[in-house]
Amino acid sequence: MNAISVLAPYKYEGLWVFDDPDVGLRREPFVFGIDTMIDRLVAHIPDAQGGFRLLFSPTPFPGYTLKLEWRRPEYGGNWYWCSQFELEGWLCPALFK
């Protein structure tokens, strides 16, 4: 398994979503605070709504921009805290496929 994973979030009908054809996901939404974190993260990226590359890993890597701290599990997903934005967000179990 790779240490760094990649998604290409984009806006669809006002929501941040991602596709992962390898596991049968299409337009899977980011919700419950993660969407707001993405809005803030890409505020300086022109046309980010059309899609951008999001690299993520369970451990820090050179050049990382944002750190999420695990808080607790719920409904098969996990809640995370982002101290940079002072926001909490939930990542659904689909992301862990």
N, CA, C and O atoms as a Tinker XYZ file with bonds, in Angstrom:
   388  protein
     1  N      0.835000   -1.180000    0.000000    73     2
     2  CA     0.000000    0.000000    0.000000    64     1     3
     3  C      0.883000    1.247000    0.000000    63     2     4     5
     4  O      1.893000    1.293000    0.702000    81     3
     5  N      0.511000    2.246000   -0.774000    73     3     6
     6  CA     1.269000    3.496000   -0.818000    64     5     7
     7  C      1.109000    4.268000    0.483000    63     6     8     9
     8  O      0.062000    4.201000    1.126000    81     7
     9  N      2.142000    4.997000    0.868000    73     7    10
    10  CA     2.072000    5.835000    2.058000    64     9    11
    11  C      1.293000    7.108000    1.768000    63    10    12    13
    12  O      0.663000    7.663000    2.668000    81    11
    13  N      1.326000    7.580000    0.522000    73    11    14
    14  CA     0.592000    8.782000    0.124000    64    13    15
    15  C     -0.468000    8.374000   -0.891000    63    14    16    17
    16  O     -0.181000    7.702000   -1.882000    81    15
    17  N     -1.697000    8.796000   -0.620000    73    15    18
    18  CA    -2.817000    8.528000   -1.532000    64    17    19
    19  C     -3.230000    9.823000   -2.198000    63    18    20    21
    20  O     -2.859000   10.907000   -1.748000    81    19
    21  N     -4.002000    9.711000   -3.272000    73    19    22
    22  CA    -4.429000   10.903000   -4.009000    64    21    23
    23  C     -5.893000   10.775000   -4.404000    63    22    24    25
    24  O     -6.362000    9.704000   -4.789000    81    23
    25  N     -6.605000   11.897000   -4.298000    73    23    26
    26  CA    -7.971000   12.046000   -4.796000    64    25    27
    27  C     -8.015000   13.319000   -5.623000    63    26    28    29
    28  O     -7.125000   14.165000   -5.528000    81    27
    29  N     -9.047000   13.449000   -6.427000    73    27    30
    30  CA    -9.237000   14.667000   -7.226000    64    29    31
    31  C    -10.629000   15.235000   -6.945000    63    30    32    33
    32  O    -11.542000   15.064000   -7.754000    81    31
    33  N    -10.798000   15.910000   -5.800000    73    31    34
    34  CA   -12.102000   16.491000   -5.480000    64    33    35
    35  C    -12.494000   17.574000   -6.487000    63    34    36    37
    36  O    -11.642000   18.251000   -7.063000    81    35
    37  N    -13.796000   17.715000   -6.681000    73    35    38
    38  CA   -14.359000   18.752000   -7.545000    64    37    39
    39  C    -15.749000   19.065000   -7.031000    63    38    40    41
    40  O    -16.327000   18.291000   -6.269000    81    39
    41  N    -16.289000   20.207000   -7.452000    73    39    42
    42  CA   -17.634000   20.607000   -7.034000    64    41    43
    43  C    -18.663000   20.046000   -8.001000    63    42    44    45
    44  O    -18.500000   20.127000   -9.219000    81    43
    45  N    -19.721000   19.476000   -7.445000    73    43    46
    46  CA   -20.849000   18.975000   -8.225000    64    45    47
    47  C    -22.121000   19.354000   -7.474000    63    46    48    49
    48  O    -22.321000   18.948000   -6.329000    81    47
    49  N    -22.972000   20.131000   -8.125000    73    47    50
    50  CA   -24.217000   20.613000   -7.531000    64    49    51
    51  C    -23.972000   21.245000   -6.160000    63    50    52    53
    52  O    -24.733000   21.026000   -5.218000    81    51
    53  N    -22.903000   22.026000   -6.064000    73    51    54
    54  CA   -22.593000   22.762000   -4.847000    64    53    55
    55  C    -21.869000   21.976000   -3.768000    63    54    56    57
    56  O    -21.578000   22.521000   -2.704000    81    55
    57  N    -21.571000   20.706000   -4.018000    73    55    58
    58  CA   -20.883000   19.875000   -3.032000    64    57    59
    59  C    -19.500000   19.483000   -3.521000    63    58    60    61
    60  O    -19.292000   19.284000   -4.718000    81    59
    61  N    -18.551000   19.373000   -2.591000    73    59    62
    62  CA   -17.258000   18.782000   -2.928000    64    61    63
    63  C    -17.452000   17.278000   -2.984000    63    62    64    65
    64  O    -17.966000   16.682000   -2.037000    81    63
    65  N    -17.049000   16.664000   -4.075000    73    63    66
    66  CA   -17.187000   15.227000   -4.274000    64    65    67
    67  C    -15.889000   14.661000   -4.841000    63    66    68    69
    68  O    -15.001000   15.399000   -5.266000    81    67
    69  N    -15.802000   13.332000   -4.834000    73    67    70
    70  CA   -14.670000   12.675000   -5.471000    64    69    71
    71  C    -15.147000   11.386000   -6.111000    63    70    72    73
    72  O    -16.175000   10.828000   -5.727000    81    71
    73  N    -14.388000   10.921000   -7.089000    73    71    74
    74  CA   -14.642000    9.647000   -7.750000    64    73    75
    75  C    -13.481000    8.707000   -7.432000    63    74    76    77
    76  O    -12.332000    9.134000   -7.317000    81    75
    77  N    -13.801000    7.431000   -7.294000    73    75    78
    78  CA   -12.764000    6.401000   -7.173000    64    77    79
    79  C    -13.274000    5.167000   -7.901000    63    78    80    81
    80  O    -13.861000    4.273000   -7.291000    81    79
    81  N    -13.043000    5.125000   -9.219000    73    79    82
    82  CA   -13.570000    4.024000  -10.019000    64    81    83
    83  C    -13.069000    2.651000   -9.583000    63    82    84    85
    84  O    -13.742000    1.647000   -9.817000    81    83
    85  N    -11.902000    2.594000   -8.958000    73    83    86
    86  CA   -11.358000    1.306000   -8.515000    64    85    87
    87  C    -12.250000    0.619000   -7.478000    63    86    88    89
    88  O    -12.246000   -0.606000   -7.362000    81    87
    89  N    -13.013000    1.417000   -6.727000    73    87    90
    90  CA   -13.897000    0.841000   -5.700000    64    89    91
    91  C    -15.366000    1.175000   -5.962000    63    90    92    93
    92  O    -16.216000    0.993000   -5.090000    81    91
    93  N    -15.657000    1.666000   -7.171000    73    91    94
    94  CA   -17.040000    1.907000   -7.566000    64    93    95
    95  C    -17.676000    3.161000   -6.993000    63    94    96    97
    96  O    -18.897000    3.221000   -6.853000    81    95
    97  N    -16.874000    4.164000   -6.659000    73    95    98
    98  CA   -17.426000    5.408000   -6.124000    64    97    99
    99  C    -17.489000    6.480000   -7.201000    63    98   100   101
   100  O    -16.533000    6.680000   -7.951000    81    99
   101  N    -18.620000    7.165000   -7.269000    73    99   102
   102  CA   -18.796000    8.276000   -8.206000    64   101   103
   103  C    -19.545000    9.383000   -7.494000    63   102   104   105
   104  O    -20.621000    9.164000   -6.937000    81   103
   105  N    -18.969000   10.574000   -7.516000    73   103   106
   106  CA   -19.558000   11.752000   -6.874000    64   105   107
   107  C    -19.853000   11.525000   -5.393000    63   106   108   109
   108  O    -20.902000   11.922000   -4.886000    81   107
   109  N    -18.922000   10.887000   -4.722000    73   107   110
   110  CA   -19.041000   10.662000   -3.279000    64   109   111
   111  C    -18.783000   11.991000   -2.568000    63   110   112   113
   112  O    -17.709000   12.568000   -2.732000    81   111
   113  N    -19.750000   12.493000   -1.777000    73   111   114
   114  CA   -19.591000   13.834000   -1.201000    64   113   115
   115  C    -18.745000   13.881000    0.063000    63   114   116   117
   116  O    -18.705000   12.929000    0.843000    81   115
   117  N    -18.078000   15.000000    0.244000    73   115   118
   118  CA   -17.447000   15.356000    1.508000    64   117   119
   119  C    -18.484000   16.185000    2.263000    63   118   120   121
   120  O    -19.032000   17.140000    1.713000    81   119
   121  N    -18.757000   15.827000    3.519000    73   119   122
   122  CA   -19.816000   16.484000    4.289000    64   121   123
   123  C    -19.363000   16.745000    5.721000    63   122   124   125
   124  O    -18.250000   16.394000    6.114000    81   123
   125  N    -20.237000   17.360000    6.479000    73   123   126
   126  CA   -20.071000   17.547000    7.926000    64   125   127
   127  C    -18.729000   18.163000    8.314000    63   126   128   129
   128  O    -18.001000   17.613000    9.141000    81   127
   129  N    -18.412000   19.297000    7.716000    73   127   130
   130  CA   -17.217000   20.048000    8.089000    64   129   131
   131  C    -16.033000   19.861000    7.160000    63   130   132   133
   132  O    -15.249000   20.791000    6.975000    81   131
   133  N    -15.883000   18.685000    6.572000    73   131   134
   134  CA   -14.768000   18.463000    5.653000    64   133   135
   135  C    -14.938000   19.353000    4.421000    63   134   136   137
   136  O    -13.957000   19.858000    3.874000    81   135
   137  N    -16.182000   19.541000    3.989000    73   135   138
   138  CA   -16.456000   20.425000    2.849000    64   137   139
   139  C    -15.996000   21.852000    3.129000    63   138   140   141
   140  O    -15.439000   22.508000    2.249000    81   139
   141  N    -16.223000   22.331000    4.341000    73   139   142
   142  CA   -15.785000   23.677000    4.724000    64   141   143
   143  C    -14.262000   23.753000    4.783000    63   142   144   145
   144  O    -13.672000   24.755000    4.381000    81   143
   145  N    -13.626000   22.698000    5.283000    73   143   146
   146  CA   -12.159000   22.663000    5.305000    64   145   147
   147  C    -11.607000   22.735000    3.887000    63   146   148   149
   148  O    -10.636000   23.449000    3.636000    81   147
   149  N    -12.216000   22.004000    2.962000    73   147   150
   150  CA   -11.751000   22.037000    1.572000    64   149   151
   151  C    -11.933000   23.431000    0.990000    63   150   152   153
   152  O    -11.040000   23.931000    0.306000    81   151
   153  N    -13.080000   24.074000    1.250000    73   151   154
   154  CA   -13.296000   25.451000    0.782000    64   153   155
   155  C    -12.149000   26.358000    1.217000    63   154   156   157
   156  O    -11.619000   27.127000    0.415000    81   155
   157  N    -11.773000   26.265000    2.476000    73   155   158
   158  CA   -10.700000   27.121000    3.002000    64   157   159
   159  C     -9.331000   26.728000    2.446000    63   158   160   161
   160  O     -8.493000   27.584000    2.163000    81   159
   161  N     -9.125000   25.438000    2.298000    73   159   162
   162  CA    -7.844000   24.939000    1.802000    64   161   163
   163  C     -7.557000   25.414000    0.381000    63   162   164   165
   164  O     -6.411000   25.723000    0.056000    81   163
   165  N     -8.583000   25.475000   -0.469000    73   163   166
   166  CA    -8.385000   25.805000   -1.882000    64   165   167
   167  C     -8.776000   27.237000   -2.237000    63   166   168   169
   168  O     -8.837000   27.585000   -3.416000    81   167
   169  N     -9.037000   28.058000   -1.243000    73   167   170
   170  CA    -9.490000   29.432000   -1.498000    64   169   171
   171  C     -8.546000   30.200000   -2.424000    63   170   172   173
   172  O     -8.996000   31.073000   -3.167000    81   171
   173  N     -7.264000   29.897000   -2.394000    73   171   174
   174  CA    -6.269000   30.605000   -3.214000    64   173   175
   175  C     -6.002000   29.925000   -4.563000    63   174   176   177
   176  O     -5.213000   30.433000   -5.359000    81   175
   177  N     -6.647000   28.786000   -4.829000    73   175   178
   178  CA    -6.407000   28.044000   -6.071000    64   177   179
   179  C     -7.452000   28.434000   -7.114000    63   178   180   181
   180  O     -8.638000   28.165000   -6.922000    81   179
   181  N     -7.036000   29.061000   -8.212000    73   179   182
   182  CA    -8.001000   29.438000   -9.247000    64   181   183
   183  C     -8.715000   28.206000   -9.814000    63   182   184   185
   184  O     -8.087000   27.185000  -10.091000    81   183
   185  N    -10.017000   28.317000   -9.978000    73   183   186
   186  CA   -10.839000   27.263000  -10.582000    64   185   187
   187  C    -10.731000   25.908000   -9.879000    63   186   188   189
   188  O    -10.856000   24.867000  -10.525000    81   187
   189  N    -10.504000   25.911000   -8.581000    73   187   190
   190  CA   -10.400000   24.650000   -7.835000    64   189   191
   191  C    -11.692000   23.844000   -7.920000    63   190   192   193
   192  O    -11.669000   22.617000   -7.826000    81   191
   193  N    -12.821000   24.536000   -8.098000    73   191   194
   194  CA   -14.108000   23.841000   -8.173000    64   193   195
   195  C    -14.135000   22.826000   -9.313000    63   194   196   197
   196  O    -14.869000   21.841000   -9.249000    81   195
   197  N    -13.346000   23.061000  -10.342000    73   195   198
   198  CA   -13.273000   22.148000  -11.475000    64   197   199
   199  C    -12.453000   20.899000  -11.186000    63   198   200   201
   200  O    -12.451000   19.949000  -11.969000    81   199
   201  N    -11.764000   20.912000  -10.063000    73   199   202
   202  CA   -10.966000   19.763000   -9.660000    64   201   203
   203  C     -9.552000   20.159000   -9.293000    63   202   204   205
   204  O     -8.966000   21.049000   -9.909000    81   203
   205  N     -9.014000   19.504000   -8.303000    73   203   206
   206  CA    -7.630000   19.715000   -7.881000    64   205   207
   207  C     -7.112000   18.396000   -7.314000    63   206   208   209
   208  O     -7.894000   17.500000   -6.996000    81   207
   209  N     -5.823000   18.285000   -7.194000    73   207   210
   210  CA    -5.201000   17.063000   -6.679000    64   209   211
   211  C     -5.007000   17.199000   -5.174000    63   210   212   213
   212  O     -4.392000   18.154000   -4.701000    81   211
   213  N     -5.535000   16.238000   -4.429000    73   211   214
   214  CA    -5.431000   16.213000   -2.973000    64   213   215
   215  C     -4.605000   15.000000   -2.565000    63   214   216   217
   216  O     -5.037000   13.859000   -2.728000    81   215
   217  N     -3.422000   15.256000   -2.038000    73   215   218
   218  CA    -2.558000   14.189000   -1.526000    64   217   219
   219  C     -2.800000   14.059000   -0.030000    63   218   220   221
   220  O     -2.901000   15.064000    0.674000    81   219
   221  N     -2.893000   12.826000    0.460000    73   219   222
   222  CA    -3.095000   12.632000    1.893000    64   221   223
   223  C     -2.420000   11.349000    2.349000    63   222   224   225
   224  O     -2.151000   10.443000    1.560000    81   223
   225  N     -2.154000   11.302000    3.654000    73   223   226
   226  CA    -1.409000   10.198000    4.224000    64   225   227
   227  C     -1.718000   10.118000    5.713000    63   226   228   229
   228  O     -2.062000   11.129000    6.325000    81   227
   229  N     -1.600000    8.931000    6.306000    73   227   230
   230  CA    -1.782000    8.846000    7.761000    64   229   231
   231  C     -0.630000    9.487000    8.543000    63   230   232   233
   232  O     -0.744000    9.706000    9.749000    81   231
   233  N      0.471000    9.787000    7.858000    73   231   234
   234  CA     1.612000   10.432000    8.514000    64   233   235
   235  C      2.022000   11.672000    7.716000    63   234   236   237
   236  O      1.791000   11.729000    6.509000    81   235
   237  N      2.627000   12.661000    8.373000    73   235   238
   238  CA     3.079000   13.852000    7.648000    64   237   239
   239  C      4.095000   13.489000    6.559000    63   238   240   241
   240  O      4.825000   12.505000    6.673000    81   239
   241  N      4.123000   14.302000    5.510000    73   239   242
   242  CA     5.088000   14.118000    4.427000    64   241   243
   243  C      5.604000   15.493000    4.016000    63   242   244   245
   244  O      4.947000   16.492000    4.308000    81   243
   245  N      6.747000   15.582000    3.353000    73   243   246
   246  CA     7.323000   16.876000    2.990000    64   245   247
   247  C      6.332000   17.726000    2.194000    63   246   248   249
   248  O      5.760000   17.263000    1.208000    81   247
   249  N      6.136000   18.956000    2.624000    73   247   250
   250  CA     5.273000   19.894000    1.920000    64   249   251
   251  C      3.801000   19.794000    2.260000    63   250   252   253
   252  O      2.982000   20.453000    1.618000    81   251
   253  N      3.433000   18.981000    3.262000    73   251   254
   254  CA     2.009000   18.889000    3.583000    64   253   255
   255  C      1.479000   20.252000    4.037000    63   254   256   257
   256  O      2.222000   21.058000    4.596000    81   255
   257  N      0.203000   20.500000    3.794000    73   255   258
   258  CA    -0.395000   21.807000    4.055000    64   257   259
   259  C     -1.267000   21.815000    5.297000    63   258   260   261
   260  O     -1.342000   22.821000    6.003000    81   259
   261  N     -1.917000   20.711000    5.562000    73   259   262
   262  CA    -2.944000   20.666000    6.601000    64   261   263
   263  C     -2.827000   19.362000    7.373000    63   262   264   265
   264  O     -2.570000   18.308000    6.791000    81   263
   265  N     -3.014000   19.436000    8.676000    73   263   266
   266  CA    -2.990000   18.234000    9.510000    64   265   267
   267  C     -4.348000   18.065000   10.172000    63   266   268   269
   268  O     -4.880000   19.000000   10.770000    81   267
   269  N     -4.901000   16.868000   10.059000    73   267   270
   270  CA    -6.142000   16.532000   10.741000    64   269   271
   271  C     -5.806000   15.570000   11.875000    63   270   272   273
   272  O     -5.053000   14.614000   11.688000    81   271
   273  N     -6.367000   15.830000   13.047000    73   271   274
   274  CA    -6.138000   14.971000   14.207000    64   273   275
   275  C     -7.386000   14.136000   14.453000    63   274   276   277
   276  O     -8.489000   14.670000   14.563000    81   275
   277  N     -7.201000   12.816000   14.538000    73   275   278
   278  CA    -8.320000   11.912000   14.783000    64   277   279
   279  C     -8.938000   12.204000   16.144000    63   278   280   281
   280  O     -8.227000   12.404000   17.129000    81   279
   281  N    -10.267000   12.227000   16.193000    73   279   282
   282  CA   -10.977000   12.465000   17.446000    64   281   283
   283  C    -11.738000   11.241000   17.927000    63   282   284   285
   284  O    -11.558000   10.800000   19.062000    81   283
   285  N    -12.611000   10.676000   17.044000    73   283   286
   286  CA   -13.446000    9.561000   17.474000    64   285   287
   287  C    -14.128000    8.923000   16.264000    63   286   288   289
   288  O    -14.306000    9.576000   15.236000    81   287
   289  N    -14.509000    7.651000   16.383000    73   287   290
   290  CA   -15.259000    7.005000   15.314000    64   289   291
   291  C    -16.752000    7.293000   15.459000    63   290   292   293
   292  O    -17.244000    7.550000   16.558000    81   291
   293  N    -17.460000    7.245000   14.341000    73   291   294
   294  CA   -18.925000    7.335000   14.380000    64   293   295
   295  C    -19.484000    6.847000   13.052000    63   294   296   297
   296  O    -19.042000    7.278000   11.987000    81   295
   297  N    -20.453000    5.950000   13.121000    73   295   298
   298  CA   -21.148000    5.419000   11.945000    64   297   299
   299  C    -20.200000    4.901000   10.864000    63   298   300   301
   300  O    -20.441000    5.099000    9.673000    81   299
   301  N    -19.140000    4.249000   11.278000    73   299   302
   302  CA   -18.200000    3.666000   10.329000    64   301   303
   303  C    -17.172000    4.642000    9.796000    63   302   304   305
   304  O    -16.197000    4.227000    9.170000    81   303
   305  N    -17.365000    5.917000   10.027000    73   303   306
   306  CA   -16.406000    6.950000    9.627000    64   305   307
   307  C    -15.656000    7.459000   10.845000    63   306   308   309
   308  O    -15.707000    6.854000   11.916000    81   307
   309  N    -14.960000    8.572000   10.676000    73   307   310
   310  CA   -14.180000    9.145000   11.774000    64   309   311
   311  C    -14.275000   10.658000   11.773000    63   310   312   313
   312  O    -14.297000   11.299000   10.721000    81   311
   313  N    -14.331000   11.218000   12.979000    73   311   314
   314  CA   -14.287000   12.662000   13.172000    64   313   315
   315  C    -12.837000   13.092000   13.353000    63   314   316   317
   316  O    -12.055000   12.429000   14.034000    81   315
   317  N    -12.491000   14.226000   12.723000    73   315   318
   318  CA   -11.138000   14.783000   12.795000    64   317   319
   319  C    -11.208000   16.259000   13.168000    63   318   320   321
   320  O    -12.180000   16.949000   12.858000    81   319
   321  N    -10.165000   16.727000   13.837000    73   319   322
   322  CA   -10.044000   18.132000   14.217000    64   321   323
   323  C     -8.938000   18.771000   13.396000    63   322   324   325
   324  O     -7.857000   18.203000   13.238000    81   323
   325  N     -9.221000   19.966000   12.871000    73   323   326
   326  CA    -8.235000   20.744000   12.139000    64   325   327
   327  C     -7.952000   22.005000   12.946000    63   326   328   329
   328  O     -8.759000   22.934000   12.946000    81   327
   329  N     -6.819000   22.046000   13.631000    73   327   330
   330  CA    -6.496000   23.209000   14.470000    64   329   331
   331  C     -6.250000   24.454000   13.624000    63   330   332   333
   332  O     -6.517000   25.567000   14.077000    81   331
   333  N     -5.748000   24.287000   12.407000    73   331   334
   334  CA    -5.482000   25.435000   11.532000    64   333   335
   335  C     -6.761000   26.229000   11.242000    63   334   336   337
   336  O     -6.736000   27.459000   11.199000    81   335
   337  N     -7.874000   25.522000   11.043000    73   335   338
   338  CA    -9.154000   26.173000   10.748000    64   337   339
   339  C    -10.105000   26.168000   11.938000    63   338   340   341
   340  O    -11.202000   26.720000   11.860000    81   339
   341  N     -9.689000   25.547000   13.040000    73   339   342
   342  CA   -10.528000   25.385000   14.224000    64   341   343
   343  C    -11.890000   24.810000   13.847000    63   342   344   345
   344  O    -12.938000   25.344000   14.211000    81   343
   345  N    -11.840000   23.699000   13.101000    73   343   346
   346  CA   -13.041000   23.016000   12.629000    64   345   347
   347  C    -12.921000   21.524000   12.860000    63   346   348   349
   348  O    -11.828000   20.957000   12.836000    81   347
   349  N    -14.061000   20.903000   13.083000    73   347   350
   350  CA   -14.137000   19.457000   13.154000    64   349   351
   351  C    -14.868000   18.962000   11.918000    63   350   352   353
   352  O    -15.788000   19.621000   11.435000    81   351
   353  N    -14.468000   17.810000   11.402000    73   351   354
   354  CA   -15.115000   17.259000   10.224000    64   353   355
   355  C    -15.130000   15.747000   10.259000    63   354   356   357
   356  O    -14.301000   15.113000   10.912000    81   355
   357  N    -16.095000   15.177000    9.539000    73   355   358
   358  CA   -16.284000   13.722000    9.508000    64   357   359
   359  C    -15.926000   13.179000    8.147000    63   358   360   361
   360  O    -16.395000   13.687000    7.128000    81   359
   361  N    -15.099000   12.152000    8.118000    73   359   362
   362  CA   -14.775000   11.455000    6.873000    64   361   363
   363  C    -15.532000   10.133000    6.872000    63   362   364   365
   364  O    -15.408000    9.322000    7.791000    81   363
   365  N    -16.316000    9.938000    5.821000    73   363   366
   366  CA   -17.182000    8.765000    5.737000    64   365   367
   367  C    -16.387000    7.500000    5.442000    63   366   368   369
   368  O    -15.253000    7.575000    4.970000    81   367
   369  N    -16.979000    6.332000    5.720000    73   367   370
   370  CA   -16.260000    5.079000    5.505000    64   369   371
   371  C    -15.906000    4.829000    4.035000    63   370   372   373
   372  O    -14.990000    4.056000    3.755000    81   371
   373  N    -16.608000    5.463000    3.093000    73   371   374
   374  CA   -16.291000    5.271000    1.676000    64   373   375
   375  C    -14.842000    5.668000    1.364000    63   374   376   377
   376  O    -14.212000    5.083000    0.484000    81   375
   377  N    -14.324000    6.652000    2.080000    73   375   378
   378  CA   -12.959000    7.115000    1.843000    64   377   379
   379  C    -11.934000    6.039000    2.193000    63   378   380   381
   380  O    -10.812000    6.062000    1.688000    81   379
   381  N    -12.309000    5.112000    3.040000    73   379   382
   382  CA   -11.367000    4.092000    3.500000    64   381   383
   383  C    -11.406000    2.830000    2.663000    63   382   384   385
   384  O    -10.743000    1.848000    2.996000    81   383
   385  N    -12.180000    2.840000    1.570000    73   383   386
   386  CA   -12.194000    1.684000    0.670000    64   385   387
   387  C    -10.872000    1.626000   -0.032000    63   386   388
   388  O    -10.644000    0.732000   -0.847000    81   387
